[in-house]
Amino acid sequence: MAELSIVTINCLGLPVPLPGLRHRLSVLGKALADLEADVACLQEVGQWRHLPLLRHDEERWPHALAIVHPYAPKGGLVTLSRLPTSDPAYVPFRERGRFASLHATERHQAKGFLQITITAYGRSVVVFNTHLAANYTAEWSYTNPYAKVERAQLRELAACVAAVPASTPVVVAGDFNVPRGSWLYHEFCAAANLVDPLRDATTPTYRPLPGMPARAAQALDHVLVRTPADGSFSFESELCFTEPVLLGRGGTLGYLSDHLGVRLRLRWPLEDERAQAPEQASC
């Protein structure tokens, strides 16, 4: 049985130097390596010098995919892989909010999604890594201006997912800034034909930073999957990086990020296993 493990985490890699930031990212990089995932979709990598800390070592992550942009990876997105990759492509969102709004910095980052193809056990899997526009009001009504921007971005992403051949498995991972169970979440999953293995989970994946409303504590990080219709694939997900760890050199206890991680395990039978499976009786 083949298994592909994909983890996503918003790294809180702020673009400004703060005390303890580099050490925290270094600890996060080691935790990612220890998790032994095959692919890591990272968001909010705010400076190029953060990448070596998060990559931890090239032997563990021989492939690091990011698009050149001033000061930081484009969109703050980096995808690490221990498996061969191909066809990297970055698509910036056309809708990025108004210039005269809190979305101004996100426009400069050129937020969008990073698409790559992973080769795992002789099979291609397309992986999308994304970070949608923030909703600074933490209010996701149909008329909310931030929710309208997120809806437009989700429609752009859904169109690209739909363009991948139906026979190719697809994983869409990242910080969506859209709560699980919201109308935006359901509309996107339906449009892109994606399934959330954690669809019934209610645990927030985001701990609001100072200045954000308490109601922003929602499940905003997702790993969604689309598999071929032959029923040969199975999958499950779990939250990770949920507990505080030692961050400071003096033994300071803290969280690796303001977000939790989400890890997907995708499984399918190898070709020889399929060939050895007993044939189904037909009527």
C-alpha positions in Angstrom: 0.0 0.0 0.0 1.4 3.4 -1.0 1.1 6.3 1.5 1.6 10.0 0.9 1.8 12.3 3.9 1.2 16.1 3.5 1.3 18.7 6.2 0.3 22.3 6.1 1.3 25.1 8.6 1.2 28.9 8.7 4.6 29.6 10.1 4.0 33.1 11.4 7.2 34.1 9.8 6.7 37.9 10.1 8.7 40.1 7.7 10.0 42.2 10.5 12.8 41.1 12.9 11.4 40.3 16.3 13.1 38.8 19.3 13.1 35.0 19.2 11.6 34.8 15.7 14.5 33.0 14.1 14.9 30.6 17.0 11.1 29.7 16.9 11.3 29.1 13.2 14.3 26.9 13.7 12.4 24.8 16.2 9.5 24.6 13.8 11.8 23.4 11.1 13.1 20.6 13.3 9.6 19.7 14.2 8.6 19.5 10.6 11.6 17.2 9.9 10.7 15.0 12.9 7.1 14.7 11.6 8.4 12.6 8.7 5.9 14.0 6.2 6.5 13.7 2.5 5.4 17.2 1.6 5.2 20.3 3.7 3.0 23.3 2.5 4.2 26.4 4.4 2.6 29.8 4.5 3.7 33.1 5.8 7.4 32.6 5.1 8.1 36.3 5.5 11.8 36.5 4.6 14.1 34.5 2.3 16.4 33.9 5.3 13.6 32.1 7.0 13.7 29.3 4.4 16.9 27.6 5.6 15.5 27.5 9.1 12.3 25.9 8.1 14.0 23.5 5.6 16.2 22.4 8.5 18.5 20.3 6.2 18.6 19.6 2.5 18.9 15.9 3.0 15.5 15.7 4.6 13.9 18.1 2.1 15.9 17.8 -1.2 13.2 19.8 -3.0 12.2 23.4 -1.9 9.7 25.1 -4.2 9.2 28.9 -4.0 8.9 31.7 -6.5 11.3 34.6 -6.5 9.9 37.8 -5.1 11.4 40.8 -3.3 12.4 40.1 0.3 10.4 36.8 0.6 9.0 33.9 -1.4 6.1 35.0 -3.5 2.9 35.0 -1.5 4.9 33.8 1.5 4.5 30.3 0.1 7.0 27.5 0.2 6.4 23.8 -0.5 9.0 21.3 0.7 9.2 17.8 -0.6 11.3 14.7 -0.1 9.8 13.2 -3.3 10.5 14.2 -6.9 8.5 17.3 -8.1 7.7 18.7 -11.4 5.6 21.4 -13.2 5.9 24.2 -10.5 3.6 27.1 -11.2 2.5 30.1 -9.2 -0.8 31.8 -9.8 -1.4 35.2 -8.1 -5.0 35.9 -7.3 -6.6 38.4 -9.6 -8.8 39.7 -6.8 -6.6 41.0 -3.9 -8.8 43.6 -2.3 -8.7 47.4 -2.5 -5.5 49.3 -2.5 -6.8 51.6 0.3 -7.6 48.8 2.8 -5.9 46.4 5.2 -5.3 44.2 2.1 -2.7 46.6 0.8 0.2 44.6 2.3 -1.2 41.4 0.9 -1.3 42.9 -2.6 2.4 43.6 -2.2 3.0 40.0 -1.3 1.1 38.9 -4.5 -0.9 36.3 -2.6 -2.1 33.3 -4.7 -1.3 29.6 -4.9 1.7 27.4 -5.6 0.9 24.3 -7.7 3.3 21.4 -8.0 3.2 17.8 -9.1 4.6 15.1 -6.8 5.7 11.7 -8.0 4.9 9.1 -5.4 5.2 5.4 -5.9 4.9 5.8 -9.7 1.8 8.0 -9.4 1.4 11.8 -9.9 -0.4 13.8 -7.3 -1.0 17.5 -7.8 -0.6 19.6 -4.7 -1.9 23.2 -4.3 -0.4 25.4 -1.5 -2.4 28.6 -0.8 -2.9 31.4 1.6 -6.1 33.4 1.1 -6.7 37.0 2.0 -7.2 37.7 5.7 -10.6 38.6 7.0 -9.8 41.2 9.6 -13.3 41.5 10.9 -13.6 37.7 11.4 -17.1 38.0 10.0 -18.1 35.9 7.0 -21.5 37.1 5.9 -22.4 37.3 2.2 -22.1 41.1 2.3 -18.8 41.4 4.2 -16.2 43.0 2.0 -13.4 40.7 3.1 -15.6 37.6 2.6 -16.3 38.9 -0.9 -12.6 39.0 -1.7 -12.1 35.5 -0.3 -15.0 34.2 -2.4 -13.5 35.5 -5.6 -10.1 33.9 -4.7 -11.7 30.6 -3.9 -13.5 30.7 -7.3 -10.1 31.3 -9.0 -8.6 28.4 -7.1 -11.6 26.1 -7.8 -11.2 26.7 -11.5 -7.6 25.6 -11.5 -8.4 22.5 -9.4 -11.1 21.6 -11.9 -8.6 21.8 -14.8 -6.6 18.9 -13.4 -7.6 15.6 -15.1 -10.2 13.7 -13.0 -7.9 10.6 -12.9 -5.1 12.6 -11.1 -5.4 12.9 -7.3 -5.4 16.5 -6.0 -4.6 17.9 -2.6 -5.3 21.6 -1.7 -3.7 22.7 1.5 -3.1 26.0 3.3 -4.4 28.8 5.4 -7.8 29.6 3.9 -8.8 32.2 6.4 -12.3 30.7 5.9 -13.9 28.7 8.7 -14.8 25.0 8.3 -18.5 24.8 8.0 -19.0 28.3 6.6 -20.9 28.9 3.4 -17.6 29.9 1.7 -16.1 26.6 2.7 -19.0 24.5 1.5 -19.3 26.5 -1.8 -15.6 25.9 -2.5 -15.6 22.2 -1.7 -18.6 21.7 -3.9 -17.2 23.7 -6.8 -13.8 22.0 -6.7 -15.2 18.5 -5.8 -13.0 18.4 -2.7 -13.5 16.4 0.5 -12.3 17.4 3.9 -11.3 14.4 6.1 -11.8 16.7 9.1 -15.2 18.0 8.0 -16.8 17.2 11.4 -14.0 18.6 13.5 -14.6 21.8 15.4 -11.2 22.5 17.0 -9.9 26.0 16.0 -6.7 25.9 14.1 -6.0 29.6 14.7 -5.2 31.4 18.0 -6.0 35.1 17.4 -3.2 37.5 17.9 -3.7 40.7 19.8 -5.9 43.1 17.9 -8.0 40.3 16.3 -11.5 39.6 17.5 -11.8 36.5 19.8 -14.4 35.1 17.4 -11.5 34.6 14.9 -10.6 31.4 16.8 -11.8 29.2 14.0 -10.7 26.2 12.0 -9.1 28.2 9.2 -6.4 25.7 8.0 -7.5 22.9 5.8 -6.1 20.0 3.7 -8.7 19.0 1.2 -8.5 16.1 -1.2 -10.0 14.9 -4.6 -9.4 11.3 -5.5 -10.3 9.3 -8.7 -13.8 7.9 -8.7 -12.6 4.2 -8.7 -12.7 4.0 -4.9 -9.1 2.8 -4.6 -8.0 5.7 -2.4 -8.5 6.2 1.3 -7.4 9.2 3.4 -7.5 10.6 6.9 -6.3 13.8 8.6 -5.2 14.9 12.0 -4.1 18.2 13.7 -0.5 18.6 14.7 1.7 21.0 16.5 -1.1 21.4 19.0 1.0 21.6 22.2 3.5 24.2 23.5 7.2 23.3 23.2 10.5 24.7 24.5 11.3 27.7 22.3 13.8 29.9 24.0 17.4 28.9 24.9 16.4 29.6 28.5 13.6 27.1 28.4 10.7 29.4 27.4 7.5 27.4 26.7 5.4 28.5 23.7 3.6 27.5 20.5 5.4 27.0 17.2 2.9 29.3 15.5 -0.4 31.1 16.0 -1.8 28.3 13.8 -2.0 24.5 14.3 -0.8 22.2 11.6 -3.0 19.8 9.6 -1.6 16.5 8.3 -3.2 14.3 5.6 -2.4 10.7 4.9 -3.4 9.6 1.4 -3.3 5.8 0.6 -3.8 3.7 -2.5 -2.8 0.2 -3.6 0.3 -0.3 -5.6 0.0 -1.7 -9.1 1.1 -5.2 -8.1 -1.4 -5.2 -5.2 -4.1 -4.3 -7.6 -3.1 -7.0 -10.0 -3.2 -9.6 -7.2 -6.6 -8.5 -5.8 -9.4 -11.1 -6.4 -11.7 -10.3 -9.3 -15.2 -9.2 -8.5 -17.9 -11.6 -9.7 -20.1 -10.0 -12.3 -23.8 -10.7 -13.0 
